[in-house]
Each structure stands twice: as structure tokens, then as C-alpha cells.
Amino acid sequence: MYQYPHTIENKFGEKLVFVDRIKEPDGDKLITEGFVKPNAGPPTHVHWKQEESLTVISGKMGTQVPGEEPVYYGSGQTATFKRGTWHKFWNAGEDELHIKGWIKPANNVEYFWKVFTKH
């Protein structure tokens, strides 16, 4: 288990902060914060058991579900991906993208994000 906050930088141009883990009756919610370099972001991926939500604090975020057109979000807008939905997101702007979000239930998702950490 991690001490919070816990920060990692991954090979996809992201700095991820695991801010806190909140116990809720239907599963823990992992609170996250991210900083993404221009034109960077994780590849298309899926969370089989978790929902993920990302809110833009500053910058422009692009998202895409395979087979669908990209969708773009600005400050204050939120994208939520239901469990089992393949998706990707990226910094679609010229400045650093700052996002806050959550993933629920947290399960062991921190371990999987750690796999993508720079060594």
C-alpha cells in the first residue's frame, strides 16, 4: 500500500499523483491528479473493473474511444469512462494539461500504473 500523496512519472509524458484513497461502501475511490506534456498521454487502454473520470483544470484534453470520433475538453469539463471501455486521452493543447480525477473501485490500479513508471 502507498503513502499519499504518491507521485510517479511514466514513459508517456505524464506525472501522476495518487492524491488519496477514500473508503466508500461500494469500493475505495482513488483520487488522482495529472500533468501531461503537449501531444502526450497514455495509449489506448481499458480498466476492466473500474470507472475512470478526468476533469480538466487547465489546458485542452482529447479523448477517444476506438471507432468513435475524438472528443475535446476544456477547463472545468469532465470525461468519464465506464468499466470495460477501451479509451485513450492526451494533451491536445500547446501548454501542459492539468487534470484531476478518480478511479473506482481502486483495487490494485496503483500497481498497474507503476508498471509504466520510468526507471
Phi, psi and omega per residue, in radians:
M1 nan 2.596 -3.086
Y2 -1.671 2.715 2.929
Q3 -1.525 2.478 -3.127
Y4 -1.963 2.525 -0.063
P5 -1.272 2.705 3.134
H6 -2.313 2.210 -3.053
T7 -2.008 2.398 3.005
I8 -2.319 2.695 2.988
E9 -2.061 2.280 -3.095
N10 -1.876 3.072 -3.075
K11 -1.383 0.091 -3.138
F12 -1.845 0.311 3.103
G13 1.381 0.417 -3.132
E14 -2.027 2.496 2.882
K15 -1.930 2.072 -3.095
L16 -1.917 2.317 3.082
V17 -2.030 2.080 2.989
F18 -1.464 1.787 -2.990
V19 -1.329 -0.820 -3.088
D20 -2.884 2.839 3.064
R21 -2.177 2.025 -3.051
I22 -1.825 2.201 3.112
K23 -1.349 2.224 3.082
E24 -2.295 2.690 -3.068
P25 -0.975 -0.572 -3.095
D26 -1.771 0.327 3.091
G27 2.212 2.582 3.138
D28 -1.123 2.533 3.065
K29 -1.931 2.161 3.093
L30 -1.607 2.090 3.130
I31 -1.581 2.280 -3.063
T32 -2.223 2.804 3.005
E33 -2.473 2.449 -3.099
G34 -2.391 2.654 3.077
F35 -2.293 2.088 -3.003
V36 -2.131 2.281 3.125
K37 -1.215 2.707 3.111
P38 -0.937 2.414 3.139
N39 1.111 0.262 -3.125
A40 -1.962 2.872 3.102
G41 2.718 2.900 -3.098
P42 -1.249 2.732 3.076
P43 -1.246 3.012 3.090
T44 -0.980 2.288 -3.085
H45 -2.615 3.020 3.136
V46 -2.443 2.539 2.983
H47 -1.947 1.825 -3.054
W48 -1.145 -0.556 -3.030
K49 -2.015 0.021 -3.064
Q50 -2.242 2.662 2.912
E51 -1.680 2.620 3.138
E52 -2.285 2.387 3.119
S53 -2.287 2.373 -3.128
L54 -2.280 2.234 3.091
T55 -2.004 2.283 3.138
V56 -1.353 2.161 3.042
I57 -1.566 -0.823 3.052
S58 -2.675 2.606 -3.126
G59 1.782 -2.897 -3.123
K60 -2.288 2.194 -3.115
M61 -1.956 2.315 2.985
G62 -1.797 2.533 3.058
T63 -2.335 2.712 3.070
Q64 -2.680 2.363 2.981
V65 -1.812 2.280 -3.117
P66 -0.870 2.368 3.141
G67 1.514 -0.079 3.125
E68 -2.060 2.809 3.084
E69 -1.256 2.642 3.064
P70 -1.086 2.628 3.069
V71 -2.156 2.464 -3.081
Y72 -2.058 2.493 -3.074
Y73 -2.243 2.462 3.071
G74 -1.996 -3.034 -3.082
S75 -0.879 2.239 3.098
G76 1.525 -0.129 -3.129
Q77 -1.636 2.630 -3.026
T78 -2.191 2.374 3.003
A79 -1.972 2.318 3.107
T80 -2.201 2.304 -3.140
F81 -1.967 2.138 3.119
K82 -1.265 2.680 3.127
R83 -0.953 2.471 3.118
G84 1.415 0.065 3.135
T85 -1.708 2.050 3.051
W86 -1.152 2.408 -3.095
H87 -2.825 2.899 2.964
K88 -2.557 2.791 3.015
F89 -2.460 2.744 -3.114
W90 -2.714 2.871 3.043
N91 -1.386 1.927 -3.112
A92 -1.676 0.187 -3.127
G93 -2.024 -3.035 -3.120
E94 -1.699 -0.259 3.121
D95 -1.865 2.904 3.112
E96 -1.010 2.382 3.061
L97 -1.560 2.232 3.104
H98 -2.014 2.112 -3.127
I99 -2.264 2.662 2.989
K100 -2.194 2.635 -3.116
G101 -2.934 -2.897 3.109
W102 -2.672 2.788 3.019
I103 -2.382 2.374 -3.044
K104 -2.623 2.426 -0.170
P105 -1.238 2.551 -3.039
A106 -1.093 -0.690 -3.072
N107 0.784 -2.222 -3.124
N108 -1.996 0.598 -3.078
V109 -1.078 -0.512 3.110
E110 -1.028 -0.660 3.118
Y111 -1.065 -0.796 -3.092
F112 -1.186 -0.642 3.063
W113 -1.148 -0.600 3.138
K114 -1.086 -0.525 3.127
V115 -1.004 -0.552 -3.095
F116 -1.589 0.143 -3.117
T117 -1.234 2.517 3.042
K118 -1.144 2.535 3.111
H119 -1.889 nan nan
